[in-house]
Amino acid sequence: MTASRPRPPDPAGAGTVPDFVRSLARLRQWAGDPPLSRLRALGGRTVTPDGDETDTLPKSTISHVLRQTSKLPRWDFVKAFVTACLRYCDYPPELIPGELERWRAARTALAEPPATPAPDAEEPEPPVMPAAGAPDQAVELLARRVAREEDRARKGLLGGYSIAPVSFGNDDLHSIGRFFSDLSPQRLLVVGESGAGKTVLAIELVLQLVEPLVTAGEPLRLPRPVVPVRLNAARWTLGSPFETWLAEQLVHEFGLAAEDAARLVRDRRVLPVVDGLDELDPEPSTGPPRRAIGLLAELNRYSDLSGRRPGAVVVTCRADRHAELARARVGLDNAARIHLRDLTIEQISAYLHARWPDGHPCGTHRDGIHAELSGAAGTAVHTALATPWRLMLTATAVESGADPAELLAADAAADPREAAARIAHRLLDSYVPAATELTPRTAGTRYQPEQVRAWLEHLAGHLRWQAATDRPAPGLTAIDIVPHLLWPIGGRRRIRALHALCCALLAAIAMLAFWAGSALDRPGDMRDGLDLEEGLTLALMAGWVGIATSLSLSSWPAAAGGRGNVPVRRRLTVGLLGVLVGGPAGVLGGLAGLALTGGEVFGPGYAVAAGAAGGSVLGALIGLTAAGRRGAERPTVSEAVRAEPVTLLGFGLCGALTGLPPLRLAQAGPVPLTAGVAGAFVLAFALGVVFKIAAGGWSMEAELAHPREALQRNPAIGVAFGLTGGVAAFLVFVMNQGVAASLACALVGGVTFGLALGAIAWCRTMIGLIVAAARGLLPLRLWTFLDWACEARLLRISGATYQFRHRELQDFLTDSAPDSGP
């Protein structure tokens, strides 16, 4: 910069958002109007939440931001844009930080209303919930889903609304929201023994903080609302940046668009409540808890929006794991710590009296439990029942008919802790039979306690195996029971081999249906050798079978979430739009086929009619699948291709096969044959991309997934894939044989094609379930059992997964589970 060159434009005079945006445009002019491509290069690269690198200043983004004067640009854009402009004109590097601070201050003044100056020089951190900001659709969506999910989790844990008193210091569960809001900084570590109510307290905190967001008169008219989100710490992987992982959890667990999730995390519109720090590392400990230490290091680096203060966060941890971390001199910096107290005898009595009031059939047992607490072995009994979880175990066992005197029997001369451990073992041992007795099936044969115990032990053993793996697939944690990841229970190698065999059989059936439907070749025609067209046909068929079989060998097939809760009218409207677009496109395709075949196989009338019919059906199916409200997240073309390249290649090969018969019937020359096959390949490949975009991922209107929802949609989406090809195949088959035979071949080929290529996760899961049931490891109707187990409060639903009702129950059953893993 020369001495005569004026200073850069000062953004401090921008009193409105349009003025601020115009200041950015003036800065670009001052810098010499650098080309957009040069600004993109100088802006550098950034890493997205899914780990991909992208330009910080894409040309389209720069142009859009500078034109849209009504919206305040994000700070990361402003920072990159100002830096790029200054670098372009060789502005002294040592002065750039000062210029950035001027732009940051000007933008902050527009983003937040002026605060009343505090008398003290050092201002405390403002509360998380009432910070400044504007209503945000993504925040509203997240708050609604969090409220419903946590309400479901609370009822699943409690079995209703009554709750044992959880207390800490001079406060209790009902005041946790107020207690947290008064903290500065808002960082809280909750410590307690196993079963002390840490998860219940975390749920109650989330519900108390999110309630004002979902009960406002208009959606989220509070100033800059922040949504509390409870996260399972066990789902964090060592080495993952916390903010990236947090954004991924918002996408996978709550269905937010990736861009919205990253924005909310970046703008600190999310309060992470990390539940179960102790569940990150295996038990018993073989050394320092490395993963818990790693997560705490990430949380200690997590700052607020200014970057000068620690970010708001809540963490729960079991007392013994917290002691291990303390010995390793690791903790949650700048956090208030509360320790959940054991229940007093008065609190236990009050809970039992509320659960079994006077006149209740278990009222006499209530007095019996109180007598045990006051007896000679009362210390051991109180130690065993001092947590809400153990108290619930006792109440469940007594309500099923157990004698509290036998459950709570203890030797008064024995060590109280050892006697309490024996009582706890009896309570856990009695829980599965008690829950089975209290929750009979409404339909079908009644489950037997020994059956339920054996099935749960195998599930617990599978979770032990999941915890020991390198976790190559999302969902393989120590606590999450994911339906489409349960297939290894039947034997991992065995299931993968059977799946490959089954998929090869389905693929072969699909190709045989195509071969029979096209009616071009007969087995006897190939005895004298293959000509070019026959060889091409067989090569394409063999290639497709090989692709389908190779896909079945993948380690962890993924089940797409799909789109849900789309109104019927919306689906019909978009389906009709698909017909209006697909019909003319199909006519063009039919006329192209007419030109390539020279009119030797079908005439103009058939080309128009068949093209319109086929295009309309395909357009309607795509429209019905892709229906969603405006702004719904959908993968881009490049993302769809990167996600499923081999599947799309198989889809393209099927298109090439479908386009080959008319060309062979017309005896087309090499050039038309090549052009027709290549065009059909490209068209089918593009159709596969459209289906991936239409059916893959969550949309903005999708609500929280049931654990089986993705798996249930997988075969439907796969068959839809196949039937789209079946429609095109039928229109080809009918050229050379009757309608009935063509329809039969198209249906068989379409369904088997869809199952082999589009429903891989469902096929793998069904095969694994059948094998596991045949070996007596799981019930054949596993989904019915899992839902019943949630009703019996043996399991619970957490977002899109099942979990055991309590980690102590899981560990108890794991100790009894077979040692052999999948």
N, C-alpha and C positions, 0 to 999 in steps of 0.2 A: 504494500500500500504506500503510495507516494504521500509526501507531506501535504500536498495541495488537495488530496482527495478528501471529501467530506466524510463525516462519521456516518455509520449506518442509520437508517430511519429509527426513530425512537418510538417503541410501541406504547410508552406510558400514557400518551395522549389519547389512546383508543378508549373512548367511553362506552362503546357498544360493540357487540360481536361483529357486525358488518365492518366497523372501523378497524377492528383487529385483523380481520381477513384482508382488508385492503392494505393494511400495513405490511402483511406478508407479501402481497403483490408488489408493493413499492420496494421492499427489500430485494426482490428478484430483479426489478428494473435497476436499482442502485448497483447490484452486483454485475450488471452487464447483460441481463436477459439470458442466463445460461440455458441451453437446450434441456428439455425434459429428460432426454437420455443421459445427459451429463449429470444432472441432479440425481438421477437414479443411481448412477455409478458412485457419486460422492456420498450418497446417503448410506451406503453399506448394506449389510445383510442382517436379518434378525431371525431368531428361532421361534417357530410357532409352538403352541402347547403340545401338538402331536409330534414334535421333534424335527419337522421339516424346516429347511432354510428358505427364506423368501426375501425379496427386496423390501427394504424399509420404506422406500419412496417409489412405488410403482408409478409409471407415467400417468396411468388412468386416475390414480388416487390424487396426484398433484393437481391435475386438471380439474377434477371434481371438487376438491376442497377449495381451490381458489375461485371457483364459480359459485359455490354454495355459501353465500355470505350470511345466511340466517343461522348457521350452525357453528358452534365453537369447535375448532379443530382439537383433536386429542393432543396431549402434551408430547407423546412420543413422536407424532408427526411434526409438531412445531420444532422440537429439538433437532430432529434430523434435517428438516428443511432449512432452518436457520444456519446450522453447521455446514450444510452443503453449499449454500449461497456464499457464506464467508470464505470457505475453502476455495471456491471457484475464482474469487477475485484476489486470492493470496493475502487474505486478512491475517495479521500476525496471530499465530496459534495461541500465544500466551494471553491474548485479549479475548479469545472466543468464549471462555467460561464466563467472563463478566457480561458479555452480550447475551448469553443464554440466560443468565440470572435476570436480566432486564425483561426478557420475553416471558420467562416463567412467572415473574411477579405480575406482569400485565395480564397474563392469562388467568392467574389465580384470582386477581381482583374481579374479573368478569365471571369466573366460575362460582365464586362464593360471595354471599352478601357480606358487607363490612361488619366485622365483629366489634363488640364494645370493648374498648381496651381495659385490661385488668390493672388494678393498682400495683400488683406485684410485678417485678421484672421478669420472673419466670412463670409463665402461664402453664397451668396443668393441661394434660391432654384432654381434648373435648370428648364427651361420651360418644360411643360408637353409634348408637341408634339415632340421635337427633342431629346428625351433621347435615350440612346444607346440600341441596341437590334438587333434581326434578323428577317427576314420576317417570318410571321406566317399565316398559312392558315386560322385559326379561326379569326384572326384580319382582314384579307382580306374579309372574308365572312361577318363579322359584319359591316365593313365599307361600303361594297356595299349595304347591306340591309338598313342601317341607311340612306345613301344618297337617296335611292329610296323612303323610307318611308317619310322622311322629305320633299322631293320635292313634293310628293303627298299631304302631309299635308299643305304645303305652298300654293299650287294651290287651295286646297279645302277652305282655309281660305280667300284667296284673290280673287278667281274666275278668276285668270289670273296672270299677272306679275306686274301690277301697284300696288303701295303701298303708303299709306299715310306716310308722313315723321315722323318717330319716333326718338326723339332726347333726349339726356341726357348730361348735362354739355356742353362741347364744341364739343362733338362727336355726331354722328348719327348712324343709323342702319347699314350703309355700312362699318363702321370702327369698329364694335363691336369685330370682330375677332382679329384685331390688338390690340385693347384696352385690351382684355382679355390676350393675349399672353404676354403683357408687365407687367402684374401683378405679384407680388411676395409677399406672396404666391398666387397661382392661385385659389383664392376663391372669388366668386362674388355673391352679393345679389342684385337682381333686384326688385325694388319697384315701384308700379304705381297704379293709380286708375283703377277701373273696366273698361275694354275696352281700356286701354292706349297703348296696343300693347306688353304686356309682353310675351305672347306666340309667337307672330310673331318675337320678338327679340330673344327668345330662339331658334326658328327654324333657323333664319338667322345665329346665332352664330354657331349652329351645322353644318350647311351647309358650312360656311366659314372654319371651322376647319377640316371638313372631306373631303373637295374638294381636297387638295393635296394628300390624301390617295388613291382616286379613279381615279385620272388623271395622276398618275405617269407612266412613260414609261413601267416599269415592275411592277407587283403587289407589292405595298407596299415596295419599296426598300429604303424608308426613314429610318433613324436610329431610332429604337425602337418606332414605331408609337403608339399613344394613340388615341382611337376612342371615340369621344363624343357621348353620348347616351341620348336622352331626355326621361324622365320618368314622368308619371303622379303621383304626390305625393299622390293623393287620393287612389291609390292602395296599399299604405303602411299600414300595420296593427300595431296597438300599441303593443309594446313589441318585434317586430321582429328586430333582428340584421340587421343593414343596409347592411353589406356586403353579408349576406345570401340572403336578399331580392333582392339586386342588381343582384346577380347571377341568382336568380329565374326569374327575369324580362328578362334577356338575353335569358333564355331558352324559356319562354312562349311567349314573344313578338317578338323575333328575330330568334327563331329556333335553337339556338346553342346547342351543346351537353352539358350536365350538367357538365362534367369534364372540357371541354374547358371554359365554363362560369366561373366556380370556379377559374380556373387558371388565366384567364384574370383579374378577380377582385382582386385576391391575388397579382398578379404581377403589379397591378395598370396600366393596359393597357386600362382602360376604364375611361373616364371623365364623371361622372354623372351630368346631367343637370336636376335638380328636378323642374318640372314645376307645379305651383299651390299649394304652401304651405298653402294658405288660404282655399283650398277646403277640407282639412282634417277634419275640425270641422264644425258642423251644424251652420246654420244661422237662426235666430239671436243668438248671443252668450248668453249662460246662465251662464257663468263663464269663467275662464281662458281656452284658447284653449289647452286642454290636449294633443291631438294627435299631434298638431303642435309642442308643447314643447317637446314631446317625440322624434319626428323625428329630431329636432334641436339638442337634446342631443346626438343622434346617430351620426349625422354629425360632431358634435364637437369632438367626439371620433375617427372619421375617419382620419387616418394619411397617410402620403406618404409611399413609399417603405422602407425608412430607419426607420420609426417609431418615428423619432425625430422632424418632421415638420408636420403641418396640411396638409391633403390630398386635392387635387384639386377638387373643386365642384362648381356648379352654382345652385342657388335657386331663384325662382321667387315668389313674394308674393304681395298680394293686400295691398294698403297703410293702410287701416283701420285695417286689421289683424296685420300688422307690428306694428302699434301703440299699439294694445293690447299686443303683445309680448314684446314691449319695456316697457310698464307699469309693466309687470310681470318680468322685468329684464332678459329676455331671448333673445338671438340673435345668429347669425352665427359668431362664433369666428374667428378672424384674416381675416375677409372678407372685401373687398372693397364694398361699397354700392353706387348704382346709382339709382337715382329717375327719372323716365320717365316724361318729361315735357309735359304739355298740348300743344296742337297745337295752334300756333298763327293764327291770322286772315290772315296773309300773307300766311302761310302754307296751311290753308284751301282753300284759293283762288287758290293757285298754284295747289293743288290736283284736284280741280274741273275743272280748266282750262285744265289740262292734260287729265282728263277723258272726258270732253265735250269741245273739241277744237272749234274754230270758225267754224260755219256752221253746227255744231251738232244740232239735234232737241231739245236738252235740253240746248242749249247755252243761251237762254233767261232766263231760270230758274237759271242758274249759276249767272247771274247778279242779279236776284231776291234774291237769298240767300245772296249774298254780301250786298245787300241793307238792309236786315234784320239784318245782323251782324253790320251794321253801323247805324242802326236806334235807336230810343229811348230806346227800350228794347234789345239793342245790347249785354249788359253784360249777360243777361239770355240766349240769343241765343248762344253766344260764349261759355258759360259754358256748354250748352247742346251738342254742337258739338265739344268740345275740345279734343275728343279722336278719333282715327281711326275707332273704331267700330261704334260710333254714326254717324260719317261722312258717313260711308258705309250704315248705315240704311237710312240716308237722301237721298243719291244718289239712292238707290234701290227704295224707295218710289216715288221719283220724276220721275224716268225712267218708272215706271208703270202708270204714269198719275196723281199722286197726286200734289196738288197745294202747293208749298213751303210756300206761305203766310199763308195758313191754318195750315200746319204742325208746323211752327215756330212762330205762333202767341203767343204773351205774353203781359201781362199787364205791362206797363212801371212803374206803381206805386207799383207793387207787389215786394215782396222779390225776388231777382234774383235767389237764390237757389231753392226756391219753384217753381218759374216760369220755371226754367230749368228742374226740376223734372217732371212737367206736360208736357213739350215738349218731354222729353225722353219717357214718358209713351205713348204719341201719336205715336212717332217713332216706338216703340216696337209693339204697337197695329197694326200699318199699315204694319209691315214687312212681316207677313205670307201672307196676301192678295197680297202684291206687289210681293213677290217671286213666288206665285202661278200664278199670271198673267204673269209674265215674263218668266216662264218656263212651257209651256204647254206640256202635254204628247205627245210623238210621236206616240203612239198607244193606243187604248182603249179610254174609256170615260174620258173626261177632269175632273180633280179633282176640286172640289169646295172649295173656301177659308174656309167656315165654317166647311167642312169635315176635311180639313187638320188641322185646328186649334183644333178641338175636338180630333183627333187622337194624335196630338203632346201633348196636355194637358194630355192625359192618359199615354203617355210615360213619361212625366215629373213627373206625380204623382207616377208612378212606380219607378222612380229613387229616389224620396223622400222616398218611402218605403224601397228601397234597402239601402239607407244611414242609416236608423233607425234599420236595422236588425243587428244580431250579425255576419253576413257574414260567414256563414258556407261553402260557396262555392267560389272558385276563380272567380272574375269578378263581384261580388256584391258590386259595389262601387256607389258613389253618382253621377257619371258622365258617366259610361259605359253602353251602351245598347248592351247586348250580346244576339244574337238571341235565343240560346237554354236556356236562363234564363228568357225569357219574359212570359213563360206560366202562372205565378201566376196572371197576369192581369185578366184572366178569372175567378179567384177565386181559391185560393190555395187548399183548402180542396176539392172543387168540382172537380178540375182537377185531383188531386191525386186519388180520388175515381173512376172517370171515367177511368183513365189510368189503375188502378188495374183491373177493370171489363173488359176492352178491352184486357189487357194482358192475363187474365185468359181465355177469349174466344179464343184468338189466340193459347194459349197453349193447350186448350182442342181440338181445331181443329187439331193441329199437332199430338196429341196423337190418335185422332180418325182416322186420315189418316194412322198412323202407324198400328193401330189395324186392319183397313180394308185392308191395303196392305199386312200384314203378313198372313191374312186369316187363322189364327190358331183356333180362338174361334168365336163362334156365341152366341148371347144373350141367346138363348134357352139352350145352353150347361151349363150355370151357375145356372139354376134353382135348380139343385140337390146339390148345394154347390160347393165350389172351391177346386180343388186339389192344390198341392204344386206349380206346374208350372204356373197355372192360377193365383194363389195368388201372386206369384212373379212378374208376368207380370203386374198385376193391381197395385201392390205396387210401382213398378218402375215408372209406368205412373203417378200415383197420386203424387209421390214424385217430379217428374219433373214439373208437373203443379203447385205444391206448391212453388217450387223454383222460377219458372218464375214469379208467382204472387208476391212473396215476393220482388223480385228485382224491380218490378214496383212501390213498395211503398217507394223506396229510396227517400230521401229528394231532392237531386240534382243530377240527372243522368248526367254523364260526356260524352261529345262528343269528341272522340279522334281526334287528328289533322290529323293523317295519313301521307302518303308520297306523295309528289307532284313533278312535273317537272322532272320525270324520262324519259329519251329518250325511244322511242318505241323499238329501237334495243336492248337497255339494258333490257327492260322488257321481250322481246322475248327470249333473251339469257338466262336469269335467269329462265324463264318459261321452256325452253328446258332442262336446268339443273335439274329442278324439276322433269320433266318427266323421265330423265335418272336415277334419284335417287329413285323416287317414284315407278316406274314400278317394279324393282326387290324387293323392300320392300313389295309391294302389293302381289307379287307372294309368298313370304315367309309367308305372312299372310294367303293367300288362302290355302297353304299347311298345315299350322297350323290348320285351320278350318277343312280341310279334315281329319287330324289325330284325332281331337276331335270328329267328327261326325262318324268316322269309315267308311267313304265312303257310308253311308246310304242315304244321300240326294243329293250329287253331286259327280262327278268323278274327276280324276286328271286333265282332259282336262279343265273342267269348273273352277277348282281351279286355274289353271295357267292363263287361259284367263281372268276370272273375276278379279283375283287379279292384273294382269298386267294392265287391263283397269282401275280399280278403283284407283290403286296406281298412274298411270300416270296422271289421271284427277286431283286427289288431289295434286300431286306434282306440276303439271303445275299451278294450282290455287294458291298454296302457293308461288311458284316462282314468279308469276306475281305480287302478293301482296307485297312480301318482296323485290322486286327489288330496289336496291339503290346502289350508288357508294361505293367503299371501304372506310372504316372508318366511315360509317353512324352509328349514334347512334341508338342502339336498347336496349330495356330492357333486363336484365338478366332473367334467369329462375326464380330465387327467387323473383325478382321484379315483374314479370308477375303474379306469384302465389299470392303474397301479394296484388296486385292491384285488382284482380278479383277472389277471392277464390270461391264465391258462383256461379258465372257464369261458372267457370271451373267445379265445381261439377255438375251443370246441364248438361254441355256438356258431362261429363263422364257418367251420367245416360242415356243419349241418346245413347251413344256407347254401354252400357250394354244392352239396349233394342234392339238395332240392332243386336247384337250378339246372342240374346236369341232364335229367331225363328228357325235357323238351328239346334240348339241343341235340341229344342223341337221336331222338325220334325224327328230327328234321335233317339228320345227317349233316350237321353244320360243319364247316371247314375248321381248320385249326385256329384261325383268327377269331371268328365268332364264338367258337367253343371256349377259347381262353378268356375272351372278354366277358362272356356270359357267366362263366364260373367265378371269375374274379369279382364281377359286379355283385353276384349273389352272396359271395363271401363277405364283401364289404357291407352290404345291406344287413345281413344277419348279425355281423359284428356290431354294427351301429345299433341294431335293435336290442342286442344284449346290453350295450352301454345304457340305452334308454331305460331298460328294466332295472339295471343296477341303480341308476339315479332315482327312478320312481319308487323302488321298493326298499332300497338300502337306507339305513340310518333312521334316527328319530326325527319327527317333524315337531314344529313348535306347538301343535295342538295335541300331540300324544301325551297321555297322562302316564303316571308311573307304571312300569311294567309289572305284571305278576311274574313270579319266577318262571312259569312255563310259557309265558306269552310269546316270547321269541321263538321257542321250539315249536309251538303250535302253528305259527305262521310260516315256518320254514318249508314244510311240505306244500302248503297252499301256494307259496310263491314259486316253488320249484315246479309244481304242476302247471301253474300259469305260464312259466317259461316254456314248458314242453308243448302246451296246447297252442301257443302262438305259432310254433313251428309246425304243429299238426294241421292247422288251418291251411298254411301254405302248401304242405305236403298233399293234403286232400285235393286241392285245386290242380296239383300236378298229376296225382294218381288217376283222377277221373278222366284224364285225356286218353288213357290207354286201357281202361277197364271199367267195370260197372261201379255204380254209386255205392252199393252196399259193401263190396270188397274194399273200395277206396276208403270209405268211412271207417271200417274196422281196422285197416292197417294204419290209418292216420291216428286213430284214438290210441291203439296199442303203442305205436311208436312215440306219440306225444307224451303219454303218461310215463312210459319207461325212460324216455329221454329226460323228462323233468326230474324224476326221482334220482336218476344216475348223476345228473349234472347240476341240478339246482337245489336238491334236498339232502346234501351230504351229511349235515349235522344230524338231521332227523333219522336218517338211515343208520348212522353209526350208533345213535342213542338207542334206537329200537332193538338193534342186534345185541348191544350190550345188555339191555334190560332183559331180553329173552334168555340170554345165556346165564345171567346172574340169577334169574328166577328158576331156571332149570337146575342150577347148582344149589338152590335153597338159600342164596345169599340175600335176596331181596324179594318182595312180593311182585307178582306179575303186574298187578295194577298199582304200580308204585305211586303214580300221581294221586290216586285216591287215598293211599296211605299217608302221603306227606301232608295232604290237606287235613286229614283226620288228626294226624299228630299235632298240627297247629291248633286244631280245635281242642285237643286234649292238653294243650300247653306243654307238650314235650318238645316241640319245635316252635319257631316263630318265623314270620316273614320279615325280612329286612331288605327293603327296596326290591331288587330283582333276584334275590337269593333266599334260600331257607337257611336258618341257623338253629342250633340247639337252644333250648329255653334258657340255659345258663351254662357258662364255660365249665363250672364245677361238675355239672351233669355230663357234659361231653368228656371231660377228663376221666370221670368215674367209669363211663362206658368204654373209653379207649383202653383203660387198663385191663378190661375183660375181653377186648376185641382180639381176633386172631392176629398173630404176628406177621403172617405172610401178606405182603402188599400186592397191589394189582400187577 
